[in-house]
Amino acid sequence: MFRAIFYLLLTVLLITFLRAVMRLIFQGFADLMNPQAGQQSQQAGGHRVPLTGELKKDPTCGTYISAATSIKETVGGETLHFCSKQCRDKYVASVAR
């Protein structure tokens, strides 16, 4: 009985180790095939979405967006937060009518 449990645990550990090794190998091949993707991900590091902070509701589509990364527009003395330039332009066009 002890031997069966031992072999089962050994098999689970071996499979886990092999999956980690295969992940590293496949990631290395992916980086070799597309070296620009690695550079783009490093350059895009400044545009990461914060994990905490205040959420604001986009008045056009209703999406909640981080106040730190939202597109801000002041309309009638009130600062509104938009998820995209398209939503901002749509809202400004509807207010201008």
JOTA-V580513 format. One record per pair of residues at least 12 apart in sequence whose C-alpha atoms are under 8 Angstrom apart, sorted by the first residue. I is the first residue (numbers start at 0). GAP is how many residues later the second one is. Records with the same first field share a line. If there is no record, write none. Layout:
I=GAP + GAP
This chain:
48=17 + 20
49=16 + 18 + 19
52=13 + 14 + 15
53=12 + 13 + 14
54=12
55=25
56=24 + 25
57=22 + 23 + 24 + 25 + 29
58=21 + 22 + 23 + 32
59=22 + 27 + 28 + 30 + 31
60=26
62=20
63=19
64=16 + 17 + 18
66=14
69=12 + 13 + 14
70=12 + 13 + 14 + 17
72=15
